[in-house]
Amino acid sequence: TSDNTSSSIKNPNGILAETLLDALKEGNESASDKICAIRKKTRDRKREIAEERRNKALKGMSAFGPMTGSSAASSASAGASSSTDNRSASMFASVFGGLSSSLMPSSAQPRTRASSAKSAEAAQPAKPAWMAEMEALDDEKGVTCAVCQEGRTFQPSELLGLYAYMKKVTIAAGQGGATGDIDGTVMLLSLPMSLPRSSVEAWFRKARVAANALEGSAHAITAMSAANSTSSGSSGRSNHFITTVSAGNAIHCSCHSKAKAADRNHPKAPKSEWEGASLRNSRVTCNVILPLVSTKTSSVPLMSVENALADVNNVMANTLGVRPKSTLWGCLHDIRFLLLRMAYGEALNADCGGGSSSSNFLLALYQLYTADMFAANAEHDESPEVSKHARNLSYGFLLGEDIVDLPTFDRNLNSRSKRLERGVAESAPMAALCSILFYNVEDETGSGTKNGKCLSPTGKAPSPTRQWEVNKDIFLAGLIRCAGHRHSLGLTDSGCATSKGLSAGRKNVEKTRSFADWRKDDIRSQHKTAMIDDYGQALRPMITLYAVFDQLSREFVVNDDESTEATSERLAARLESCYKAGDIEELLQVAEIAMSRDLICKYFEKGCTS
């Protein structure tokens, strides 16, 4: 859906109608169920019409036609000799198989008109083999191409991509944009060289693997230099990132190429590549096609995948003005910003005129699949520290949170301690994301597995003792610290607000319609009973992000398209329930957080001072 009022849209009634239906769905479960049922009925009816047209076209393609005149031909040849009739019937039977009975005359005597009609009704032509094969085909499941309406069931060797809109985001290092803090580089390099008492040895060992790999690298030197300048009071230089949104419309890369050529060569109304693509993308602006990588991509030629990824990298380089140093970290930063934007309740359609929560969760899931592929290739195609850094970040975070939570920890002891505490707070969202990406199907306890690998031989479900599930309270503590740290910096949004219509700062960020406004009619403002009410607005984004991570951990495995779509719908439903929470207490219940309120306030205050 879209509320885009661009002058290029001459008849926006359809888009406005869809937007009205989306508005009616919000906050009304009965209306939402009815609208979803109507939309499903409409899609099914369109599919039936397309199926009827296809069957009609396939019948017309038959070299012999529908064989409606077979009985007439048999009557006309009734006066011929018996041997000639038998030879003709045998010849036609060998061609059509099963039609010999309709071609063979039953008697030499002339038939009446009534008997001829009865025999014509009884003699139904047998279905050709190709038609029986077509009827036996399964329906297309999962995402389908916007042009040919086929997906990976009927076109397994064609690469599907997702229409998306990519834009550049610039954030100052002192305003939550320090790359080394976000990706945990500063935190990993600030960890102690020896194992602290009461810390888990496995965490320390894997964290040191990442720290040792980063030591002396160009990224580490830049990150530590920026961290030192930020500690001295300087805001630091600005860093540039990419953020991507999508309306959830897929297309074959080959179909896009053909449609692009057709749009360019149109005799009356030629269009540019992305002008025509926006029409196929439900009139939502787009400027890139993100290839969909999953378990069903194995039949796609490797060259097609490489070409599609090269196109994405070119668009990213043109948007940023420089080619990204790491495709893996570029993808992870993109996912983090997308989830952060949804956690803050920002309207994702402000950039391109369309895109719902479910369609953008679908985008995030496929980006996670792509990041998993990048991580597997990073050991060979990139520097060794890239893969080790990403895979061991969550262990470094768990160790860092354990250290800064010790009663004996003193942040004022030295600059290393200050960097560690700040690094733990800022890297919490990325560490949680990497934990779910790399260790969601592995046993954190190491029991019942071989080398700590997946409990399920097929990897079809998350492990009940996965890293997130075992240590979710530690990740929650880190996210609360992150909320306090962002509050101390005066950040009230993700930093990805569109520049359209904004003259100064990020004060007028558009929120999604279902995002409940806690500032209206705040009854507790007169007599607050708990300190957590004071921190409710600042805690809200990270508590919402925790609920999204928790649902994602329950769902995420590299699945086929059908399961991915269902997962995105459940994630969107969980996000909507968080949006509709009326206050911080209700949000904590929706997020299923049992941590004491005093402890939440304690972590928040520590984040404010980090």
N, C-alpha and C positions, 0 to 999 in steps of 0.2 A: 504494500500500500504506500501511498505517497500523498503529501500535501504540497507538492511542488507546483507552483503557479507560474512556471516559466512561460514566456510568450510563445515558445515553440509548440506548446500543447494547445491545439485549436479546440478540442472538445474534451475538457477534463472531467466530464460528468462521471465517467466510470471510476476514475481515481477518487473523486470526492465521495462517491457512493461506498467504495471500499473503506475509505477513511471513516465514514460515518458508522459503518458496521463495526470497525475496530473500536470506535469510541463507545458504542453500545455494549460491546463485550466486557469492557473494563468495569469491574465491581459488580457485575450481575451474572451469576453463574448460570441461571436458567436461560437468559438471553444468549450467553456465550455458547451453551450447549446447542441451542436451536440454530444459531448462526453457523457453528461448525458443522452441524448436520446438513444444513442447506448447502453449504459450500462443498461438502463431500458428495452430496447428491448431484450437484452441478458438475463436479469433476467426473463422477461416474457416468453421467449422461453424455458428456462430451466424449468420454472414452468409448462408449457404446456407438455413438455416431461415427467416430473415427474407425471403429472396427467394422461397422457396416460398409462404409465407403471403401475400406481396404479390401474386404471380401468381394465387393462388387467389382473393384478394379482387377482383382486377381482372377475372377471368373471371366472377365472380358479379355484377359491375357491368354486364356486357353486357346490352343491352336485349333481345337475341334468344336468350340462353342459348347453350349449347355446340352446339346444332343436332344433338343425338344422334338425334332422331326423324325426320330428313329422309328416310331410306329407307322407314320405315314409312308416312309420309305419301304417298310416291310409290306404294307398293303399294296403299294404300287408294283412290287416285284412278285406278287403272289401268283401271277399267271406264267411265270417262267418255269423252266424245267426244274425237277427236284435236285438233280446233281449240281446245277448252277447255283441254286439257292444255298445248298449245303456248303459249297466252296466259298460263296460270298460271306455266309454267316461265320464260317471258320476264320476267314481272313479278318473280319471285323472283331471277332471275339479275341483273336490274338493281339489286336491293337488296344482294344478298350477293356478287355478282361471282365467278364461277367455280364456283358451285354448281348451274348449270343442268343439268349432266350428271347429277347425282344426283337432280334433280327430274323430268327428262324420262323417261317410260317408254320402254324400248327395244323393246317389242313389245306388241301387243294381247292375245296369248295369255297365259293365267295361268301364273305361274312356280311352280316347285317350291320347297320350303322350303330345300333346299341351295343352289339358285341365288340365292335371296334373301339368304342369309347371305354368300355370296361377294361379291355386289354391295355388301352393307353394309360388308364389310371393305375393299373396294377404294375405296369412295366416302368418303374422309376429308374432313372439312370444312376448307376453306381458313382460314388464320389471318386474323383481322381486321387491318386496317391498323394499329390502335392497338397490338395485341400485337406485331406485327413491329417497330414503332417502339420499344416498350419493350425488346425483346430486343437491339436495336441500340445501346441506350444504354451508355455506358462506366460502369465501376464508379467509385464515389466515391473520390477520392484526397485525402490530407492529413487534417487534423483534421476531425472530424465532430461534429455537435450531439449532446449526451447525451440529448436528448429525441426528436428526429425522425430521428436517425442520418443526416442529410444534411449536406453541406458546401457548398463553393463551386462544385462541378460541377453539382449539381441545384438549388441555391438561391443563384445568384450575386448576387441583389439583397438578400439577408438578411445582416445584419452578425453575424459570429461574435465571441464574446468568450471569454476564458479565466478560469475560476474561480480566484481567488487570495486569499491572506490577507495583509493589510497591517497593519503595526504601527509604532508610534512608537519611535524610538531617540534617546536623549539622551546626548551625549558632550561632555565639557568641552573647551574650546579648547586647553588645555595637554596634553590626552591624545589628540591626533590628531583633534579635532573642530572645528578652526578652518576655517570655510567658505572664507575667503579663501586659505588655504594649500592646501586640497584642490583647489579649482578653478583654481589657478594665478594668481589675481588679484595676490597679494603678489609672486610671482615676476615677472610681467609688468611690474609697476610698479617693480620693483627693477632692471630691465635698464638698461644704460648708454644714454645719449642718442645716442652716436656709435658707429659700427661698430668693434668691437675688431679688432685685427690677427689674421689667420689664421681669422677667423670667416666663415661663408658669408653672402654678401650677401642671398640670397633669404630665408634664415631671419630675418635682421635686419629686412628690410623688412616682412615679414608680421607679425613679432612687434611691431613698432612700430605697425602698424595696430591691433592689439588693445589695446596699451597706451594709445594715444591715444584710442581709443573709451572705455576705462574711466576715463580721467583725469577727476576731478571728479564721477563718478557717486556715488550714495548707497551702492551696494554697495562701491565702491572705498574710500570714506571709512571705512566701518565695518570693512572688512577690514584696512586699514592701522592703524587705531586698535587693533584686537584684536592685530595682530602686534607693535605696540610694547609693549603691556601684557604679552604673553607673553615678549618679550625681556627685560623688566625683572624677570622672576621670578614674575609673577602667573599663576595657572592660567587666568584669563580666564573669561568666562561660558560656560555650556553652550549648545550648539546642538542643535536638534531636526531629525531626519531621518526619512525613511520607508524601510522595507525590506519587500520583498514576496517571497513564495514561492508556489509553485503545485504542484498534483498533475497538471497537464497535461490536465485535462478541459475541453473547450470546449462552448459552448452558444450558440444563436442568442439575441440579445437579445429578440427577439419571443417565442421559446419560453419564455424565463425569465419574461417578464411574464405569459404565460398560465398557466404553472405556479405562479407566485406567487399569482395570483388563485384558482387551484384549491385551493392549500394553505390559503389564508386562509378560503375558503368551504366547506371540507370539513365535512360534517355531523357526523362522529363524532370526527375527530382533526385539528382545525385547527392549522396550523403558522405560525410567523413566516417571513418571507422567507428568511432565511439558514439557518434550521433545515431547511426543505425543500430549499434549495440544497445543503446539506451531504450530503443523501441522494443527490442527483444527482451529487455530486462525490466518489463512492466513500467517503462518510462522513468526508470530510476537511473540517475547519472552513474556511469562507471568508467574506469580508465585502465583496468587490468583484468586478466583472467588468471585466477589462481588454480593450478592443476590439482585435481582431487586424487590424493595418494591414499590407497587403502589396500586391504588384502586382495582385492579384485583387480589390482593394476598389473598383475604379473603377466597378463596376456598382451599388454600394451608394449609396443616396441620401445626399447630404451632410448632411442634417438628422439622419439616424440616427447618423452618426459624431459629429456635434457633441453630440447628446444623450447618447451614451455617454461621451464625454470629459467632459462636464459632470457626469455622475454620478460619474465617477472623481475629479474635482476636489473634489466635495462630500464624498466619503468621505475624501479626503486632508486636507481642511480640518477635518473633524470629528475625525480622528485626531490631527492636529498641534495643533489648537486655534486655528489661524490659517491663512488662505489663503496658499499658497506664492506667492512673488513671481514666480517664473519656472517655467513648466511644463517647459521644456527642461532646465534645471538640476536640477529636481526629479526628472525621469526619469533623467538621467545619474547623479546621486547614488545613486538606487535601484539601477541596474545595477552601479555600483562596489561598493556594499555586498554585493550578491548574489554577485559574483565573489570578493570578499574573504572572505566567509563560506565559500565552497567552497574557497578556497586554504588557509584555516586548518583545513580538515577538519571543520568544525562540522556537526552533524546538523541538516539543514534541517527535518526533521519534528518538531523539538522544539516549534515554535510552534503548528502546526495539526494534528499527528497524521499527516501524510503528505507525499509529495513526494520524488521521486528526483532524482538529478543530471541525468538526461536531461530530465525534465519541467521542471526549473528552468533548464536551458540553453535549452529551447524558449521559456520565458518571457523569458529575457534577449535572445534573438534578436528576438522580436517587440517587445520594448521598444526595441531598437536601431532597428527599422523606424519605431516611433512617434517616437523622438528625431529621426530623419532628417526626418520630416514636421514636427515642431515647429521644427526648425532652418530649414526652408524657409519656415515661416510667421512665424518670429520677426522677420524684417526688416520685416514689415508690421504684425503685431499687437503686438509688444513694442518695447522700446527698441532702437535700432540696435546698441548695444554688446553685447547678448546674443548675437546671431548671430556678430558679428566675434570676440568673445571665444572662443566654442566652436570656431569653424572655424580659428582661428589659434593655439590653445593649444599644439598639438603643435610648431609652429614656434618658439614662445617657449621651450618646454622644450628643444628641440634646441640653441637658441642658449645658453640658460642653462647646460646641461650642458657645452657646449663652453667656456664662459667659466670656470666653476668648476674645470674639469679642466686649465686652463693652469698651467704651472709657476710663472708669475709671479702667480697669484691669491693674495691675502692676505685671508682672511676677517676678520681682526682690524683691517683697514684702517679700516673705518667700519661703522655699523649697516646701511647699504645692502647691503654685501657679506654680512653675516651673514643678512640677510633673504633675499637671493638664494640662498645655499647651502641654507638651510632650505626655501625655497619649491621649489627643484628637487627635493629629496628627497620632500617631501610631495605634490607634484603629479604625480609620475611615473606612478602608476596611471591617473589621469584623463587625462593627456596621451596615454598609450598607447591608451586606449579611444577618445579623439577621433580619433587618427590612423587607427585601423581603421575608424571610423564614416564619416569624411569623405573619406579619401584612399586607400581600399583598391583602388579601380579606376582610379586615376590614376597617371600616370607621373611619378615624382619627379625623373627626370633631364631631363624636358622634350623628349626626342628621340622622333621618330616619332609625335607627337601634335599636336593643334591646341590651343594655349593650355594645354598640360599636362593635357588631359582624358583620358578613358578610352581605352586602347589598343583595346579591343574595342568595335566599334560597338554591340553589343547590351548590353554591360555584364554579361555572363553569367559572368565569371570575374575573379578578382583580377588586377591587373597584375603581371607579374613584376618590375617596377621600382617597386613601390608604396613609400610612405614607410616603412612598418614594415620591409619586407624590406631596403631599402637601409641603414636606420639602426638595425637591431635591436640592435646592440652598444651603441649610445648609450642606447636605452631600457632595456636590461639593466643598464647602469651606474646609471641613475637608480633602477630598482627595487631594486638592491642597496643604494644609499644610503638608500632608503626603509626597507629592512629594518633597517639600522643605526640610523636615527633612531627607529623604533618600539621597537627594543631598548633604546635609551637612555632612553626614556620608560617602560619596564617593561611594554609592551603585549604580551600573549601571545594575544590573540584579536582578532576584528574589531570588538568593541565592540557587537555586536548580540545578545549572549546573552540568551535569554529570562529573565524574572524568576521563572519558575515554579520553586519549590524552592530558590532561591538566597537566602541570608540576608545575605551580605556579599560585595561585589565581584563579580569574574568569574572566580573560581578554579576552579569546577567546571563548566566548559563541556563539554557533551556532544559527543563526537566521533563521526563516522560509523564504522561497524563496520570498513570496509576500510582505515581510516587506521592505518598501521603505527606502533607505539609505539617510538620510538628510545631511550627511557629504559631499556628492559628488555634485560638481557644485553649491555651495551655493552662489547664486547671491547676496543675501542681506548682505553677509559678508563684502562687501565694503561700503555699505551705508545702515545701519539699520535705520528703521523709528520708531521702537517701542522697548521698553525694553523686551517685551514678546518674541521677537525673540532670545534674549540671553538665555532665560530660556526654549526654545522650546524642546531641547533634554531631559531635566530633567522632564518637564511637560508631555511629550508624554505618558509614561506608565499609569499615573493616569487618564489622560483625556480619554485614550482608555478604562481603567477599568470603568470609569464613563459611557461611552457609552454602555458597556456590561451590567452594572447594570441596566441602564435605559431600555434597550431592555428586559432584564430578568424580570424586574418589570411589563412590559406590557404583558408578556407571562405566568408567573409562577403561576400555580395552580397544585394541585396533580391530574394529568390527567391520561388517559390510554396511552398505548404504542404508538398508532398511533399519537396522538397529541404531545407526547414527542419527537418523531422523527422529526416531522415538526418544533417544537420549536427549536430543536438543529440546524436544517438547517438554520433557520432565524437568530439565534444567530451567527452562523459561517459566514453568509453573512454580518452581521453588523461588525463583527470583521475584515473581509477582507477589507471592505470599509475604516476602520480606518487604516489598514496596508498600504493601497495604497495612503493615503493622502501625498501630496508632501511637506507640511510644517505645522507649528503649526496653521496658520490661517485656512487652509483647514481642518485640523483635528477638530478644534473648530466648524466649520460649519457642518461637518459630525456628530459630537456628539451633535449638536443642542444646543450649549451653548450660551446663550445671555448675560452672565455676562460681564461687562465691562473689557477691557484688563488691565486697571490700577488696578482694584480691584483684578484681578487674580494675578498680580504681587505682590500686597500687601499681599495676603494670602500666596503666595509662600515664600516671604521674612520672614514672621513671622514663617513659618515652618522651615526655615533655622536656625533661632535663638532659636528654642524650644529645 
